[in-house]
Amino acid sequence: MTREVCPYGWLGTYDDVARYAHGVYDSLAAADYAIQNLLGDEYRLDNEPSEFPDVLAVYRPGRLPPMSDETLGIWLQDVDVPADADNAALRRQARDLAIELEDMGVTVSVKRIRECLESLRDDAREELED
């Protein structure tokens, strides 16, 4: 938050997301090696350039990049969500959709998908009532 360079440790928390710095390295290859050993396969190199000129690489949690809310909403427009779907059916559908999205190269939590499906189901119910 202070915008000061901090190469090690806790960088701060914003919107319930904490950020940490894991060191300074002589090369990008050395940084990749260190991140692999420190954090494992569940982190990926972010291709977006940093706002700080001295930062050459930023790593994000998750093997795959997350799908934005806007893109998820557009993608779910083509998904059939019956007005009579119960919560168990929506949970199963959300799990299947999460796997499909992962195969497409993005990640979305099952909970987030289920919440969107519930909203679509509720909209379908309201349309039937009208």
C-alpha positions as CSV (number, residue, x, y, z in Angstrom):
1,M,0.0,0.0,0.0
2,T,2.9,2.4,0.6
3,R,4.3,1.7,-2.9
4,E,7.8,1.0,-1.3
5,V,9.9,-1.7,-2.8
6,C,9.8,-4.8,-0.5
7,P,11.5,-7.9,-1.9
8,Y,10.7,-10.2,1.1
9,G,7.7,-11.1,3.2
10,W,4.2,-9.7,3.6
11,L,3.3,-6.9,1.2
12,G,-0.1,-6.1,2.6
13,T,-3.7,-7.2,2.3
14,Y,-6.4,-5.7,0.1
15,D,-9.9,-7.0,-0.4
16,D,-9.1,-10.1,1.7
17,V,-6.2,-11.0,-0.6
18,A,-2.7,-11.0,1.0
19,R,0.4,-10.5,-1.2
20,Y,3.9,-11.7,-0.4
21,A,7.3,-11.1,-1.9
22,H,9.7,-14.1,-2.2
23,G,13.0,-12.5,-3.0
24,V,15.3,-11.0,-5.5
25,Y,17.0,-13.3,-8.1
26,D,19.8,-12.9,-10.7
27,S,17.7,-14.2,-13.6
28,L,14.1,-15.1,-14.5
29,A,15.3,-18.7,-14.7
30,A,16.5,-18.5,-11.1
31,A,13.2,-16.9,-10.0
32,D,11.2,-19.7,-11.8
33,Y,13.3,-22.3,-10.0
34,A,12.9,-20.7,-6.6
35,I,9.1,-20.3,-7.0
36,Q,8.8,-23.9,-8.1
37,N,10.7,-25.0,-5.0
38,L,9.0,-22.6,-2.6
39,L,5.4,-22.8,-3.9
40,G,5.1,-25.8,-6.2
41,D,3.0,-26.2,-9.3
42,E,0.0,-24.2,-8.0
43,Y,1.5,-20.9,-9.1
44,R,1.9,-19.5,-12.6
45,L,3.9,-16.6,-14.2
46,D,1.6,-13.7,-14.8
47,N,2.1,-12.3,-18.3
48,E,0.8,-8.8,-17.5
49,P,3.7,-6.3,-17.1
50,S,4.2,-4.9,-13.6
51,E,3.6,-1.3,-12.9
52,F,7.1,-1.2,-11.3
53,P,9.9,-1.1,-13.8
54,D,12.3,-3.1,-11.6
55,V,9.8,-6.0,-11.3
56,L,10.5,-8.5,-14.0
57,A,8.1,-11.3,-13.0
58,V,5.0,-11.7,-11.0
59,Y,3.6,-15.1,-10.0
60,R,-0.1,-15.7,-9.2
61,P,-1.7,-18.5,-7.3
62,G,-3.4,-21.3,-9.4
63,R,-2.1,-23.3,-12.3
64,L,-4.6,-21.5,-14.6
65,P,-5.7,-17.9,-14.8
66,P,-9.1,-17.1,-13.3
67,M,-12.0,-16.2,-15.6
68,S,-13.5,-12.7,-15.0
69,D,-17.0,-12.3,-13.7
70,E,-18.0,-10.6,-16.9
71,T,-16.6,-13.4,-19.1
72,L,-18.2,-16.1,-16.9
73,G,-21.6,-14.3,-17.2
74,I,-21.3,-14.3,-21.0
75,W,-20.2,-17.9,-21.1
76,L,-23.1,-19.0,-18.9
77,Q,-25.7,-17.4,-21.1
78,D,-25.5,-20.5,-23.3
79,V,-26.0,-22.9,-20.4
80,D,-29.4,-24.4,-19.9
81,V,-30.6,-23.9,-16.3
82,P,-34.1,-25.3,-15.8
83,A,-36.4,-23.3,-13.5
84,D,-37.2,-26.6,-11.6
85,A,-33.5,-27.5,-11.0
86,D,-32.9,-28.3,-7.3
87,N,-29.7,-27.3,-5.5
88,A,-28.1,-30.7,-5.8
89,A,-28.6,-30.6,-9.5
90,L,-27.0,-27.2,-9.7
91,R,-24.0,-28.4,-7.6
92,R,-23.4,-31.3,-10.0
93,Q,-23.8,-29.0,-13.0
94,A,-21.4,-26.5,-11.5
95,R,-18.8,-29.2,-10.9
96,D,-19.1,-30.3,-14.5
97,L,-18.8,-26.8,-15.8
98,A,-15.7,-26.1,-13.7
99,I,-14.0,-29.2,-15.3
100,E,-15.0,-28.0,-18.7
101,L,-13.6,-24.5,-18.1
102,E,-10.4,-26.0,-16.8
103,D,-10.1,-28.0,-20.0
104,M,-10.4,-24.6,-21.8
105,G,-7.5,-23.2,-19.8
106,V,-9.2,-21.1,-17.2
107,T,-10.3,-21.6,-13.6
108,V,-13.5,-20.7,-11.8
109,S,-14.5,-22.0,-8.4
110,V,-17.4,-24.4,-8.2
111,K,-19.0,-22.2,-5.6
112,R,-18.9,-19.1,-7.9
113,I,-20.4,-21.1,-10.8
114,R,-23.1,-22.6,-8.5
115,E,-24.0,-19.1,-7.4
116,C,-24.4,-17.9,-11.0
117,L,-26.5,-21.0,-11.8
118,E,-28.8,-20.3,-8.9
119,S,-29.2,-16.8,-10.1
120,L,-30.1,-18.0,-13.6
121,R,-32.5,-20.5,-12.1
122,D,-34.2,-17.9,-10.0
123,D,-34.5,-15.6,-13.1
124,A,-36.1,-18.5,-15.0
125,R,-38.6,-19.0,-12.2
126,E,-39.5,-15.4,-12.2
127,E,-40.1,-15.5,-15.9
128,L,-42.5,-18.4,-15.4
129,E,-44.4,-16.5,-12.7
130,D,-44.9,-13.5,-15.0
